[in-house]
Amino acid sequence: MFAGYIDPQIAKSVFSDSKVCFGGSGRVGGKAVWDGEQYRISGVWQFATGAPHLTHFTLNCFIYHGDVQQLDEEGQPLVYSFFVPKDVVLIHYDWDTFGLECTASHSFSLENVRVDAGHSFQIKPEHKQIDEPLFTVPFTPFAEVTLLVNYIGMYRRFLDLVEKYFFERSKEPFWQERFSKQRFKLLDAYQITLYEDKARAEVLIAEIWNKNVDGKLLSDDDVIAKIAKVSREITKRIREAVVDLFPLVGVMGAQRHNEMNIVFRNIFTATQHSLLNT
């Protein structure tokens, strides 16, 4: 995604390496001071997914010319994105969550690092460097549907594991007689809702793409608003369904190394992301 907003020659050079790996933070965590030749960047950024594996870190900064903070055309503080090689970054190994441990989303910092102007970019359709439809999609709806697909995938696996647990318990006569009908009925309702939500998300993503290819997405505020609304509605249903089902899986679901517990923790770590957590 970022490659389409970077100077094409620089992007070609960087991405010619098949092992290149971009990642970073979406927060504005520092400032970049233009000294007439280069930017000098300092700051701390949180939650860089896959930090130990990255070849380049992306980050957002407020822009200064000397001591003067720069403003955009709307009078708001100007923010640029930058990418820097890993060897100028200090990783803070502080990702200590109860889920998604393997994403290793550690914080990182830079201290007075000099960065060329060609390594700055803005993820906005009007600043795209390549004339391809992908780079006309605004970043926020792009991120919303990307997160949504991840949540749906984790939730689908959670339902599969709950179903497997129920099947195993139904082999016990007491559980079969007392709980089986009610709990399978509840699970079935959630599976049907997931199927409907997944189909709804697929239709929405297709609508986004088709309107984008036709050049109508940026002018269609209703579609942009619908992306945000639908993504949050589905995510909310996922959270509520998991909370409803989790107490029904017994101590097995509470065992740290059980896959159901791992998926449960992953879902609730992921749903802490501020973008869809409203």
RAQUIQUI-V698581 format. One record per residue. N is the residue number from 1. PHI is phi as a letter, one per 20 degrees, with the letter a starting at -180 (999 if undefined). D_FIRST is the distance of its C-alpha to the first C-alpha in whole Angstrom. Layout:
BEGIN
[[N PHI D_FIRST] [N PHI D_FIRST]]
END
This chain:
BEGIN
[[1 999 0] [2 f 4] [3 g 6] [4 f 6] [5 d 8] [6 e 10] [7 g 13] [8 g 13] [9 f 16] [10 f 15] [11 g 11] [12 f 14] [13 f 16] [14 f 14] [15 e 12] [16 f 15] [17 e 16] [18 f 16] [19 d 16] [20 f 13] [21 b 12] [22 e 10] [23 a 11] [24 r 13] [25 c 14] [26 e 14] [27 e 17] [28 e 19] [29 d 21] [30 a 22] [31 c 23] [32 d 23] [33 d 26] [34 e 26] [35 d 29] [36 o 29] [37 c 27] [38 b 25] [39 e 23] [40 d 25] [41 d 23] [42 c 25] [43 q 24] [44 c 23] [45 c 20] [46 d 20] [47 m 19] [48 e 16] [49 g 16] [50 m 17] [51 g 18] [52 f 21] [53 d 18] [54 f 16] [55 e 16] [56 b 14] [57 d 14] [58 d 12] [59 b 14] [60 d 16] [61 c 19] [62 f 22] [63 d 23] [64 c 26] [65 d 28] [66 m 31] [67 e 32] [68 e 31] [69 f 28] [70 e 26] [71 d 25] [72 e 23] [73 f 25] [74 e 25] [75 n 27] [76 e 25] [77 g 24] [78 f 21] [79 c 18] [80 d 16] [81 e 13] [82 c 14] [83 c 13] [84 c 16] [85 f 18] [86 f 19] [87 f 23] [88 d 23] [89 d 22] [90 d 25] [91 e 24] [92 d 26] [93 f 26] [94 c 27] [95 f 25] [96 c 28] [97 d 27] [98 e 29] [99 b 26] [100 l 23] [101 g 25] [102 f 23] [103 f 19] [104 l 21] [105 e 19] [106 f 22] [107 f 22] [108 b 22] [109 b 23] [110 c 23] [111 c 27] [112 l 27] [113 e 25] [114 e 24] [115 c 21] [116 f 21] [117 f 19] [118 f 17] [119 e 15] [120 d 14] [121 a 12] [122 c 12] [123 e 9] [124 c 11] [125 g 11] [126 f 14] [127 d 13] [128 f 10] [129 d 11] [130 c 11] [131 e 13] [132 c 11] [133 g 11] [134 g 8] [135 e 7] [136 e 11] [137 f 10] [138 g 11] [139 f 9] [140 f 12] [141 f 13] [142 g 10] [143 f 11] [144 f 14] [145 f 14] [146 f 12] [147 f 15] [148 g 17] [149 f 17] [150 f 17] [151 f 20] [152 f 22] [153 f 21] [154 f 23] [155 f 26] [156 f 27] [157 f 27] [158 f 29] [159 f 31] [160 f 32] [161 f 33] [162 f 36] [163 f 37] [164 f 38] [165 f 40] [166 f 42] [167 f 43] [168 f 44] [169 f 46] [170 f 47] [171 f 49] [172 e 51] [173 g 54] [174 f 54] [175 f 50] [176 g 50] [177 f 53] [178 e 52] [179 d 48] [180 g 47] [181 g 47] [182 f 46] [183 f 43] [184 f 42] [185 f 42] [186 f 40] [187 f 37] [188 g 37] [189 f 37] [190 f 34] [191 f 32] [192 f 33] [193 f 31] [194 f 28] [195 g 29] [196 f 29] [197 f 26] [198 f 24] [199 f 25] [200 f 24] [201 f 21] [202 f 20] [203 f 22] [204 f 20] [205 f 16] [206 f 18] [207 f 19] [208 g 16] [209 f 15] [210 f 18] [211 f 19] [212 f 15] [213 f 16] [214 e 20] [215 m 18] [216 d 20] [217 f 17] [218 f 17] [219 e 21] [220 d 22] [221 f 22] [222 f 24] [223 f 21] [224 g 19] [225 f 22] [226 f 22] [227 g 19] [228 f 20] [229 f 23] [230 f 23] [231 g 20] [232 f 23] [233 f 26] [234 f 25] [235 f 24] [236 f 27] [237 f 29] [238 f 27] [239 g 28] [240 f 32] [241 f 32] [242 f 32] [243 f 34] [244 f 37] [245 e 36] [246 g 36] [247 f 40] [248 e 41] [249 d 40] [250 m 42] [251 f 42] [252 g 40] [253 f 37] [254 e 38] [255 f 38] [256 g 36] [257 e 35] [258 f 35] [259 g 32] [260 f 33] [261 f 33] [262 f 30] [263 f 28] [264 g 29] [265 f 28] [266 f 25] [267 f 25] [268 f 26] [269 f 24] [270 f 21] [271 f 23] [272 f 23] [273 g 20] [274 f 21] [275 f 18] [276 d 20] [277 e 23] [278 c 25]]
END
